[in-house]
């Protein structure tokens, strides 16, 4: 769930932390942010990425107003809404604490992107929610570009192989996929595969495959009139009961109810 708001800071805030990532878009040059070991001044077209659990406070001088757009998102939502590459990139960014990026000449564009993320808690419209997360992904990419996150980062050492595995999984979702099978095919030990796969995707291999199959099924349910059993089989589920459990776990409703809701309301 995204939590987004515009903030005008007229007085120093208390020290605080959150269990979420915070992406901060500065909309002026008044004010600064303090952590226990860092001071960051606000500047137009500057973005800040604050890792979960970082103790910080916002400070302004007498008569100053600090203007910020703040977007918060919990780590648990990343595998559902961001690509594996974005998750990897995000981890690389926050390992050294608060990161800062300046986007010279892009102030107006960043302002428009920030405004496109609606203020409030979450979004009941599934397509609107995807769009909001898409903008967050774009902002993170721009932030990372200015941070020069490179493939030399220790966490990214196995990125190429994991990306190849994810691509192969995507092409073979209708087949049985096991840890041993992937380990043998890509020449990587099961223990290393287990660790790196979870590190890059936030999920185990089995959970990731099931999540992708469910997402594929959801698209088919929303865009075709195929029977539920056909959708399940063509998405890689050989057991209808297992499909129903996995689908309800991810979307909170059964496949049939999902389709009805899409038909009746056009959203979840």
C-alpha positions in Angstrom: 0.0 0.0 0.0 1.3 3.4 -1.0 1.0 6.3 1.4 1.6 9.7 -0.2 1.2 13.3 0.9 2.4 16.8 0.3 4.0 18.4 3.4 4.7 22.0 4.3 7.0 22.1 7.2 6.9 25.3 9.3 8.7 24.0 12.4 11.2 21.3 13.3 9.7 17.8 13.6 10.4 15.4 16.4 12.8 12.5 15.9 11.0 9.6 14.3 11.4 6.5 12.2 9.1 4.3 10.1 8.9 0.7 9.1 8.6 1.8 5.5 10.7 3.2 2.7 10.3 7.0 2.2 10.9 8.6 -1.1 11.1 12.4 -0.6 10.8 14.9 -3.5 12.1 18.3 -2.5 10.0 21.2 -3.8 12.1 24.1 -2.7 15.4 24.9 -0.9 14.1 25.7 2.6 14.9 23.2 5.3 17.0 20.1 5.8 16.8 16.5 7.1 18.9 15.2 10.0 19.8 11.6 10.8 22.0 10.5 13.6 25.1 10.8 11.3 24.0 12.9 8.3 22.6 16.3 7.4 20.9 16.8 4.0 19.7 20.2 2.8 16.6 20.4 0.7 17.0 21.7 -2.9 14.7 21.9 -5.9 14.9 18.7 -8.1 16.5 16.8 -5.3 15.2 13.3 -4.2 16.0 11.5 -0.9 15.5 7.8 -0.2 15.2 7.0 3.4 15.5 3.3 4.4 13.0 1.7 6.9 14.0 2.2 10.5 16.1 5.3 9.9 15.8 7.8 12.8 15.4 11.2 11.3 13.8 14.7 11.7 13.0 17.6 9.4 14.3 21.0 10.4 13.5 24.5 9.0 14.8 28.0 10.1 12.7 30.8 11.5 10.1 32.0 8.9 11.0 29.2 6.5 8.6 26.7 4.9 10.0 23.4 3.7 7.9 21.9 0.9 8.1 18.2 0.2 6.2 15.4 -1.5 6.7 12.2 0.5 5.8 8.7 -0.7 5.9 5.8 1.8 5.8 2.1 0.9 6.3 -1.0 3.0 9.0 -3.6 2.1 6.4 -6.4 2.1 4.7 -4.9 -0.9 7.8 -4.7 -3.1 7.6 -8.2 -4.7 3.9 -7.6 -5.7 4.3 -4.2 -7.3 8.0 -3.7 -8.3 10.1 -5.7 -10.7 12.9 -7.9 -9.4 15.4 -5.4 -10.9 13.8 -2.5 -9.0 14.0 -4.5 -5.8 17.6 -5.3 -6.4 18.3 -1.6 -7.2 16.5 -0.5 -4.1 18.5 -2.7 -1.9 21.7 -1.4 -3.3 20.6 2.2 -2.7 19.6 1.8 1.0 22.5 -0.4 2.2 24.6 2.7 2.8 21.8 4.6 4.5 19.9 7.7 3.2 20.7 8.3 -0.5 20.5 11.7 -2.3 20.1 12.4 -6.0 20.0 15.7 -7.8 18.1 15.9 -11.1 19.5 19.0 -12.8 17.0 20.7 -15.2 14.3 18.2 -14.3 12.4 20.1 -11.5 9.2 20.6 -13.5 9.1 17.0 -14.7 9.7 15.7 -11.2 6.9 18.0 -9.9 4.5 16.5 -12.4 5.5 12.9 -11.6 5.0 13.6 -7.9 1.6 15.1 -8.5 0.6 12.0 -10.4 1.0 10.0 -7.2 -2.3 10.7 -5.5 -2.2 11.9 -1.8 -3.8 9.4 0.7 -3.6 5.8 1.7 -3.5 3.3 -1.1 -5.9 3.1 -4.1 -9.0 1.0 -4.4 -8.7 0.9 -8.2 -6.4 -2.0 -9.1 -5.3 -0.3 -12.4 -4.8 3.0 -10.7 -2.7 1.3 -8.0 -0.5 -0.3 -10.7 -0.1 3.1 -12.3 0.9 4.7 -9.0 3.5 2.0 -8.4 4.7 2.4 -12.0 5.5 6.1 -11.3 7.3 5.1 -8.0 9.4 2.6 -10.1 10.3 5.4 -12.5 11.3 7.8 -9.7 13.4 5.1 -8.1 15.1 4.4 -11.5 15.9 8.1 -11.9 17.1 8.3 -8.3 19.4 5.3 -8.8 20.7 6.7 -12.1 22.0 9.7 -10.3 23.4 7.5 -7.6 25.3 5.5 -10.1 24.3 2.1 -8.7 26.6 -0.3 -10.6 26.8 -4.0 -11.2 30.0 -3.9 -9.0 27.8 -3.6 -5.9 28.3 -6.8 -3.9 24.6 -7.4 -3.7 24.3 -7.3 -7.5 27.1 -9.9 -8.1 24.6 -12.6 -9.2 22.1 -10.2 -10.8 22.7 -11.4 -14.4 22.2 -15.0 -13.5 19.1 -14.3 -11.4 17.7 -12.2 -14.2 18.3 -15.1 -16.7 16.5 -17.5 -14.3 13.5 -15.1 -14.0 13.3 -14.9 -17.8 13.4 -18.7 -18.1 10.7 -19.0 -15.4 8.5 -16.6 -17.2 8.7 -18.8 -20.3 8.1 -22.0 -18.4 5.3 -21.2 -15.9 3.1 -23.9 -17.3 5.7 -26.5 -16.5 6.8 -27.9 -13.1 9.6 -25.8 -11.8 11.8 -27.1 -8.9 14.8 -25.7 -7.0 16.9 -28.7 -8.1 15.9 -28.3 -11.7 16.8 -24.6 -11.8 20.0 -25.3 -9.9 21.2 -27.9 -12.4 20.1 -25.9 -15.4 21.9 -22.7 -14.4 24.9 -24.2 -12.7 24.3 -22.6 -9.3 24.2 -24.5 -6.0 20.8 -24.9 -4.3 21.9 -23.0 -1.2 23.3 -20.0 -3.2 20.2 -20.1 -5.5 17.9 -20.1 -2.5 19.7 -17.1 -0.9 20.2 -15.0 -4.0 16.7 -15.7 -5.4 15.0 -14.5 -2.2 17.4 -11.6 -2.0 16.5 -10.4 -5.5 12.7 -11.1 -5.5 11.8 -11.2 -1.8 10.2 -14.6 -2.3 11.3 -18.3 -2.4 11.4 -19.9 -5.8 8.2 -21.8 -5.2 6.3 -18.7 -3.9 7.6 -16.6 -6.8 6.4 -19.1 -9.4 3.0 -19.3 -7.8 2.7 -15.5 -7.5 3.5 -15.1 -11.2 1.1 -17.9 -12.2 -1.6 -16.2 -10.2 -0.9 -12.8 -11.8 -1.0 -14.4 -15.2 -4.3 -16.0 -14.3 -5.7 -12.7 -13.1 -4.9 -11.1 -16.5 -6.7 -13.9 -18.3 -9.7 -13.7 -16.0 -10.0 -10.0 -16.7 -9.4 -10.1 -20.4 -10.9 -13.4 -21.6 -14.1 -15.4 -21.1 -12.2 -18.7 -20.7 -13.6 -21.0 -17.9 -11.7 -20.8 -14.6 -10.4 -24.3 -15.0 -8.9 -23.5 -18.4 -7.3 -20.3 -17.0 -5.8 -22.3 -14.1 -4.3 -24.9 -16.4 -3.0 -22.4 -18.9 -1.4 -20.4 -16.0 0.5 -23.4 -14.8 -1.8 -24.9 -12.1 -2.6 -28.6 -12.5 -4.7 -28.7 -9.3 -7.8 -26.5 -9.2 -8.0 -26.4 -5.4 -4.4 -25.3 -5.2 -5.1 -22.6 -7.7 -8.1 -21.3 -5.7 -6.0 -21.2 -2.5 -3.1 -19.4 -4.2 -5.4 -16.9 -5.9 -7.4 -16.1 -2.8 -4.1 -15.7 -0.8 -2.9 -13.0 -3.2 -6.2 -11.2 -4.1 -8.4 -12.0 -1.1 -11.2 -13.3 -3.3 -11.8 -16.4 -5.4 -11.1 -16.3 -9.2 -14.8 -16.3 -10.0 -15.5 -13.4 -7.6 -12.5 -11.6 -9.1 -13.9 -11.9 -12.6 -17.4 -10.7 -11.4 -15.9 -7.7 -9.7 -14.0 -6.7 -12.8 -17.1 -7.1 -15.0 -19.3 -5.2 -12.6 -17.0 -2.4 -11.4 -14.0 -2.4 -13.7 -11.8 -2.4 -10.5 -11.2 -4.2 -7.3 
